[in-house]
Amino acid sequence: VGSSPRAMGIALSMDVATWPRAWCGPAAPGTSSPSQHAERQALIPGARPSRPGSRLVTQLGLSGLAVSGLCRRSRKTRIARRAEPEGEFVQGTSIFADAEKDPFPAGTSPLDLLPNMDFTEEEKKKQEPSEPAMVLEVRGDLVVVRAGKGLFTQDSPGTIACTDSGADAVLLAWKEDIAILQLLAGEAEPGDEARRVEEKFLQTKCSKELRGRILDPQGRSLDGLPMPEEVEMRNVFVIPKPKQVRSNQYRALFTGVQGIDFDVPIGRGQTMLFQGTDPEKDRKYLWPDLLASKPVMGSQKELFVNVVVCRTLDEAEELQSELKARGCWENCTIFVPISDDPASRMIAINAAAAFAEYFGEEGGEGVVLCDFEAMHDVWNVLAELAGQERAARGLLMDPKEEQWVQMQGTVIRESIGERRKFWFRLTNRAINEDGKGSMTLLGWLWEQDGSLQYRLRKAYEMKLEQIEEISRISDEIRAKLVAKVKADAAADGISFDGEPDETALKPNPNIPGVPNWEIEELKSISDGHIILRPPEGDVWEWRVDPYRSLPRLGTDALHPALISADSPKLRLKMMQGKDRANILHDTIGAAETLDDKPGVELQFIELLLHQPASQLFSIDEEVARIVLASDADCTRLREVEGDLKRRETLTGLAKELLQTDAGRQAMAEIKDLGFVTPPTLDLLNQEVATFR
């Protein structure tokens, strides 16, 4: 009876006063008893008395409902007891919030349901294993430790540890219960017990007076100059700041490289990934251009620092000389690792981030320029050692470590989730802090030879497998689909003869660069990526690939002066023109798509993407170049033969345009307002119309 819809309907429609006391329990304070309810019913005009027997029927219906409810409650109680959290939960969750108080205090979220994992020292000791932490292996300056009493997985990177042999080391990262540490002093031996030094972390020195200096990861002088009297000590490894203190009001990081500023703008507070073409030449010729950037907006434009991590002291001194020649050395700081091994470089990168964060918290702007390859190398050593430990225990490898997955057309390794926490501890340190300044992270990677071909082959193999799984098509149609995929693969230089080159699959310390699939994974967790093409001539240059690069912020990171010059429209026309060229084989974009102007030619818009190294443009020159390149009738540019001569002509015409009355008016507005007004932009277009 209790489970029938009719009985449930009767039970739900009856008055609460008819519930038997044995089922309902004691009345809550402020509620009516059955006798009090009957008295009130008698006072209501037109109230109908209960029909004889209706109380019995409804009670029978409620009995079944109550029994089933008790069963459900008992099951829920058992489940709740099993799922009862052992740790403290973050205040402000929708489950544990106090109804009489504000359920979501400021700074919390109704979806904030994760347990608070910040253990106190006393709680850590309760969680520690009984067996001591043990040194398993020593590789040069790297120490491999199995978690145990004294050093286990709740100890965070940056913790200082010591061994029985008297060595001091800093904890870098965990994978499962295997830790990798970098020696700071002494020697460690396999079999040593390892233990943390309580409340001691690796720190670096920070000060505004340390700009224009060469430092080691602990902030000590490497240039022979005295240290300032007052410095602030900051932890090298820190947990990224929460989203509650982050602001989405970005400011442009103007570089003077038009291919970046126009097509892939960087916002201060971003982590931007660069995929270069040659490690040595990129560091030598392109990095100084990024270190010459200055803030163009903000309340404290003069308080900024550009920090770079060099591999050796010789490289740092060469870069110092170049930056002095450009007149920007006084706003730069170079960090040099104590050795050229990956772990030392990883420490130097985090020290540079801590140094830049110091300026950001003071309301200034910090930029960190570094090579991410050290992070890649450290992780792969750690993954290898954790795999050996897993095999020694007789555990099977996680199949996800070797699986490939297709994500929106890009084939990547499925193991990104395992490395995500490792990478996020660095990439998420980039921040545009609410009410303060920013720290921007510019990380570079270079592709390992052969890895792109391997990934492309995997992608085509997956397509062939999908074709084989298509049901209800004839063999003739299937053969045509297979032939089409193989023809596309051949056009990309991919052959299915023989087995693929497995050496390109896994990271190889003897081969410089990072496998293509790992770069693709890192693109998915960065705030954008800039892909560079190899230079066409002997002169090293910036050559941005606009069609494969990705600016995640878009106009939020674009300089206001470029927005006022219709830069977003021109970029969209370029993208549409490229699609038109691929499909219709037409290099002229469609006319009157975003405005009433004629279509643009890709070969002239793409002139903006080439720029020789060390020849930076001002924001005035970038605006003038955009106005010239977007004018389809500028015959003084169109009639020039050859791309190199056209680039030189475009640069000369931009300088000529800025010398006109309209150009001088535009420069004045950019200086005073930060952008060009529409009437002045019209004057610039009218002036360009005379360039015939």
N, C-alpha and C positions, 0 to 999 in steps of 0.2 A: 504493500500500500504506500509506504514511504517513498518508493522510487517511481511511482506512476505519476504522469503529468497532472492528472486530475487531482490526486491527493496533494501534490506540491502546490497546485493553484489554490486549493482550499486553504492549505496551511499558510501561504503567503498573504491571502486576502483576509484572514481572520484578524480580530483585534488582539493586541498584545495582552490585554487583560484576561483572556481565556487561557493563557499558558499555565500549565500546572507548575506549582512552586518547585516540585522535585526536578523538573526539566530545566527550569529557567535559572535556578540558583537564587541567592538573595537579591532583592531589588537594589538597583544602584541608587546612590543618594540623589534625592530630587525627583524620583519617578513615583508613579501612582501604584497603590495596591489594588487588587481586584475590587474590593469593597468600595474604595474611594472612586474608582472608575464607574461603578454602577450608580453611585449617588450622583455623579455628574451627568450620566446618561439620562437619569430621571428628570433633570432640570432642563434638558435640551428639547425644545418643542419639535414634535414630529419624529422624534427618534424611535426606531422600531426595536421592540424587544427581541432578544435572540430566540430563534425557533427551537422548539423542544427537540432534543437529539442532536442539534447542530454542534454543540460543544463536544460530544463524544466523537463525532466523525472527524472534526478538525483535530482533536487530540490524537486520534489514531494516525491521521496524516502526519502530524508533527512528530510522533514517536519514531516513525521510519526516517524522517528527515533528520531528527536529532541523532539517531544512531549512526546514520551514514556520515553526519557531520563530525561526530566524535571520532569515527574511524579515520576520516581525513585529517582531523586535528592531531591525532596520535601519530599518523605517518609524518605529517609536517614537523611535529616535535622531534621525532627521531632523526629526520633529515637535518633539521636545524642544529641538533646537538652534534651530529657528525660533521657538519659544515661550520661549526662555531669557530671563528677565527682565533688563532693563537696569539697574533700580534695586535697592536693597537691600530684601529682604522682611522683614516684621515677624517677630521671633523668636517661636517657639511655634506655627508652622503645622504642620498634619498632613502636609504634603508635604515640608517642608524641615527638620523637627525631627531632632536628633541622637538616635539610638536609645539611645546609652549615657548620655545625660543625661535630665533630666526634660523630656519632649516639650512639656509645657504649663506653663511656670512661672507663678507666681502673677501674676494680673492679665492673663493672656492667654487666648485661646479657641482651641479646635481649628478653629473656622470662620474664624479671623483670617487670611485668605488674600490680603488686598489689599496692594499694594506700599506701602512707606513713602514718602510723597510730600513729606516735609520735606527740601528740598534745602539743602545748605550754600551759602554765597556763591560758592564756587569752582564747585560744580555748576551753580548758576544761570547763571554766566557762560558755561558750556559750552552751556547750553540756549538762550541768548539768540539772537534773529535778528541778522543782520549789519546790516540797515537800522535807522537810529535810530527811536525812538518819536517820533511826530509829532502835534502838536495839529491836529485836524481842524476844530473848531468851538468857539466860545465863546458860551454862552447866559447872559448875566448873570454870575452867580458860578459857573456850571457850565462845566467844561472837558472837552471830549471828546478822547480821545487814542487813536490806533491803536498797538497793541503793537509794540515794537521794541527795539533795543538801548538799554539804560538803564532801560526800564520795560516789563515784559511780564507775561504771565499768571501767573507764579510769585510775583509781588509781591502781598502780602496787603493787604486793606483796612486803612486806618490809616497806610500808608506815606506819608511826606512826600516830595513831588516838587517840582522846580523847572523853570522854562522859560528859554529864551534871553532873554526879555523881562524876566527878574528876578522873575517871579511865584512864590509858594510856594502849593502846593495839597496837599490830602490825598486819597488814593485812597479811593473809596467802594465800587466794585463793578466786576466784569467781566461782560461777556456776549460770548461768542466771543472775538475779539481786540480788542474795543472797551472802553475804560475810561471811567468818568465820575469826575471829580474836583471838589472844592469849593475855590474860591479862599480862601486865608487872608490873603494880602497881595499887593500888586502887581497887575499886569495881564498877561494872557496874550494872544497873538496867534495866529491860524491860521497854520500853517507853522512855528511854533516847535518846536524839539526839546525833548522832555521827558525827564527822567531822575530817578531816585530819589536822595534824600539818604541815603547809607549809614547804616544802623543808627539811623535817626531815625523815630519814630512819634508820632502825635498822642496826647497824654497829658492827664490831668485830675488835680486835687488831691483827696485823700481824707483825712478826719480825723473823729474822733468829735465834735470841737468845731465842725464845719461843719454840724451839725444846727441848724435854726432860721435858715437863711441862704438868700439868693437868689444863685445862681451862674451863670456862663456855662459853655459846654461844656468849657472848659479849667480849670474850678474857680476862676476869678477872681471877686472880689466884685462884685456889682451893687447891693448895698444900702448901700454906703458904710461898712460896718463893717470893722475891721482883720482881716487873716488870722491864723490861729494860727501860732505859731512853728514847730511841727513838723507837716509834712504828708507823706503818702506819694503818690508819683507812680505812676499806673497807666495802662496803655494803654487808650485809649477803645475800640478794636476788638480783640477777642481771639477765639481759636478756642474754641468751647464745650468744656467739660470732658468727658472720656470717661466711659463708663458704669461703669467699674470704681470710680470714686469716688462714684457716686451711690447714695443709699439709697432704698429703697421704704417706709421707715417714716415716713409722712407725719404732719404735725400740722395741726390745723384752723386755717385763717385765719378767725377769727370776725369778722364785719363788723358785726353788730347789725342787718343788713337780713334779716328773717326769710325773705323770699322766696328769698334766696340761701342762707342758713345751713340752711334746712330742705329746700329742693328741689334746689339746684345748689351744694352746698358746695365751697369752694375749699380745696385743700391747699397748704401752704407748699412752694414749689419748683415750682409749676405755671405754665404759660402759659395763662391763661384769657382767651378772646376774648369781649368784650361787643359786642353789636349794639344800638346805641342808637336813639333816635327823633328827637332834635333836637340837633345838635352844640353849639349855644350854651347851651341850657338844661341839657343833661346835664352839661356841664363846670361850669356855674355852680352847679347845685343838687345834683347827685348825686355828683360827684367828692369834695367835702369829706367826705361820709359815709364813703367808702372810706379817706380819709386819716386818719380818726379811729380806725381799728382799732388794737388793741394785741394782742400775743401773750398767749394764755391758758394756754400750757403751754410747757415747755422749760426747760433749765437756766439760760439767761440771758434771762429774760423782759424785763429792763429794757434790754438792749442791742438796740435795734431802730431802724429808720429807715423812713419812708414818703416816697418820692421821687416827684415829679410833674414833668412837662414841660409848661410853658405856652408859648403862641405868642408873647406879647408881654410886655414888662415891666409894662405897665399891668394886664394880666390877672393877672400874678404878684402884684402888690401888692394887688389886690382879694382874691385868694385868701388871701394872707398875713393880711389883716385878719379874714377869716372864720375862719381856723384859730386865730388868737389869741383870738377871741371864744369859741371852743369849748374853749380850754385845751389844745390838742394841737400848737401850733406848734413847741414845743421839740423834738419828735421828727420834724419834717418838714424836707425840703430841696426847694427849687424850682430847676430848671434852665431857663434861657431861651436860645433860640438867638440867634446874632448877627444873624440876619435871619429874615424869615417865609417864606423859600423852602423847598421840601421838603428839599433837601440839608442845610441848616443844622439843620432839625428832626430829620432822621435822625441827624446827629452828636450832637445834644443827647440823643436817646433812648439812644444807645449810651454816652454819658458818664454818664447816670443809672444805666444798668445796671452800669457799672464801679464807680460810687460805692456802689451797693447790694451788689455782690459783695464789696467791702471789708468790710462789716459781716458778711456771711455767713461769710467766711473767719475772722473773729474769733470765731465762735460765735454771732453774733446773727442777727436776722431782718431782711431787707431786702425792701421792696415797691416796684416801679416801676409807676406809673400814667401811661399815655401814650396818644397818638393814633397809630394805625398808618397813617393815611392818607398820612403823609409817605413811608413805605416804599413804598407803592403808587405814589405819584407818581414817585419816583426810578426805580423799576424800569421804569415805562412810558416815561419819557424815554429810558432806556438801551435798551430794546427797540426803540423807534422809530429811534434812531440806528444801532443795529446792523443793523436792517433796511435802512436807507438805504445803509449800507456794503456790505451783501450785494448789494443791487440794483446798485450802482455796479460791482461786480465781475462782474456778469452771472450771479449765483447765484440759484436759485429759492428762494422761501420754503418753509420746512419745512411740509408740509401739516398736521402736527399742531398748528401754531399756530392753525388755523382750524376744527379738528374739535371736535365735541361728543361726549361719551361719557356713558352712563348708568351711574351707580354706586349700586347698591342704591336705585333709585328717584329719585336726585338727578341732574339733568342739569348737568354742569359742562364747562368747556373742558378739552381734553386736554393743554393746555400747562403744567399744574401742575408737571411734572417739570423744566421749564426754570427756573422760579422757585424751585424747592424749596431749592436750595443758598443762594440769596440770602436767603430768609426764615429758613432754619434757623440761619444765623449769628447771628440775633437771638433767635428763639424758643427755641433750645436752650441759651441762656445761663441760663435759669431752671433752678435746681438745688436739690435737697435733699441736701446733701453729707454723706457718711458721716463721723460724728464731729465735724462742724462745724455751721454754721447753714444758712441758706437764702437764696435770692433768688427772689422771685415776680414774675411779669410779668403785669400786667393791661392788655391792649391793647384799645382801642375802635375800632370802625368804624361808619359810618352808610351806609345803602343809597342808591345813586343812584336818583333818580326814574325809573320806567319800566323798570328793569332786571329786577325780579321778573316783570312781565308778559311781558317778552321771553323769559325762561327758561321760564316756564310754557307759553308758546306753543310753544317748541322741544320741550318734553316731550310735549305733545299731538300735535305733528306726528310725533314719533318713534313714538308709539302708532299713529297712522293708517298709517304706513309698515309697521309690524309686522303690522297687520291685512291689508294688501294682500299681504304675503308668505306668509300662511297658505294652505297648499294643501289641496285636497280638502274645501272647504266650499262650500255653495251661495251664489249671489249674494244670496239673501234673507237668509241668516244674516250674510253680510259687511256688508250694508247696515244690519242691526240693530246690529252692533258699532260701525260708524262713527257711527251716530246716537247711540249711548250715549256715545261719547267726546266728540262735539261737544256733547252736553247737559251733560256734566261740565265741559267747557271754558267753556260759557256761564255755568254756575253760579259759576265763578271769574272771570268778567268777561273772558274771552278770546274774541275774534271772529276768524274766519278770512277775513273780508272784507278784501281789499286786502293789501298787503305789510306785514310787521312793521316796527316803528320801529327802524331800524338805529342811530340815535343812542344808543340804550340799550345797544347791544352793546359798543362800545369805550369805554374811559375818556376822559372829556372834562374837561380842566382847568378849563373854564368852568362845569361843573356840579358842585356839591359832592357828595361821597359817592363810594362805590366800587360798581362793578357787582355785582349779586347773585351772578352766577356766580363772581366772584373771592372774595367772602365765603365761599361754599360751599366753595371750594377751601381757603381758610385754615382753615376749621373742621376739615377732614380732617387737618391737620398740627398743630393746637393740642391742648392737654390737656383741652379742654372748651369749651363756649360757653354764654353766657347771653343770651337774646333778650328784649328788653324791649318791652312794648306801650305805645302812647301813653296818657298819663293820660286819665281820663274827665272830670275837672273842670278848673277853672282852676288848682288847686294842683298844682304839679309833684310827682310821686310815683314811688316804685319800684313797678313793675307787671311782675313776672316772668312770662314765658310758660312754665309748667312742662311743657307737652307738646311743645314744639319745642326747648327747651334740653337740653343734654346734660352731665351730670356724669360724667366718665370714672373718677373715683376712688371715687365712692359713699361708703360708710360709712368708708373710710379717711380721708376729709377731713371727716367729720362730727364735731361736738363730742361728747365722751363723754356729756355731760348730755342732749343731744338723743337720742342712741341709747338711753339708759336710760329715756327717756320714750316709747319705742316710735315715734319719728319715722320710721324706715324702713318700718314697717308701715303707718303712716298715709299715707305717700307712695305706697306700692304700692296701697293701697286707692283713692287718688285716681286713679291711672293706670287701674286696672281699672274704676272708676266712669265715667271718661271714655270708655273703649271701650264700656262698656254703654250709655252715653248716645248714642254715635254709631250703634250697631247697633240697640239696642232702644228708643231714645228714652226712656230711663228715667234720671232724674237721681239716683236713690238706688242706691248700690252694693249688691251682693249681701251678705246677712248671713252671718256665720260662715264667711268665706273664709280668713282668717288667724288668727282667734281665735273665741271664743264670743260676741263682741259683735254687735249689730245693724249693718246696713249704714249707711254714712255718706252724707250728702248733699253733693254737690259744692259747692253754693252756700255752705256753711258752711266747708268745708275751704279753699276758694279765698279766704276772708277773710284767710288767713295770707299771701297773696301780694301784698297791697296795703299800702303803707306810705308816708305823706307824707315827703318829703325833710326831712332834718335831725332827724327824730324817731326816733332809734335805740333799739332795745330791748336790755336786758341779757340775759344768758343765762338768768337766773332768770325774766324776763318771757316769754321765748320758750318755756320749758318750760311755764309756766302757760297760755299761749295754746294750746299743742298739746293739753294735757289738756282744756281747755274746748271746743275745736273738735271734738275726737273724741268727745265725749259727745253721743249722739243725743237724750238726754232733757233737756238743759239748756234749759228753757223760757224762762228769763230772756234767753237769746240768741235762741232760735227764734221767739219771739213779736214780736220787733222787726221793723218794716217798713222796707225800703230798705237797700241795701248800705252806704251811707255811715254811717247810724245803727248798723248792725250792727257795723261796724268799730270805731266809737267805743265801743260797748257791750262788745265783746270786750276792748278795751284796759282799760276800767274794771274789768271782772270779773277780769282777770288780776291787777291791782293788789290787788283785794279778796281774791283767793285767797291771795296771798303774805302777807297780814296775818294769816291764820289760823295756828293751831298747826302744821298740816300744812305750810303754805307756809313758815313760818319754819324748820321742820326740813329741808325740801327745800333752802332757801337755804344753810343751814349745811353740809349734805352736799356741795353743789356747791362751796362754798368750800374745804372740807377734803379731799374725795375727788375732786372733779371731775365727779361724776355723782350720780344719785339712786338709792338702793337700792330694790329691789322692795317692801319693806314700806312705805316712805315714799310710793312711787308709789301704792300701794293706799289710803293715807290721803288722798292728794290726790284720787283718784277718788271716795272716799267723801264728801269735803267738797264736791266739785262736784255730787254727787247731791242735796245740800241746796239747790242753786241753782235753786229751782223757783218 
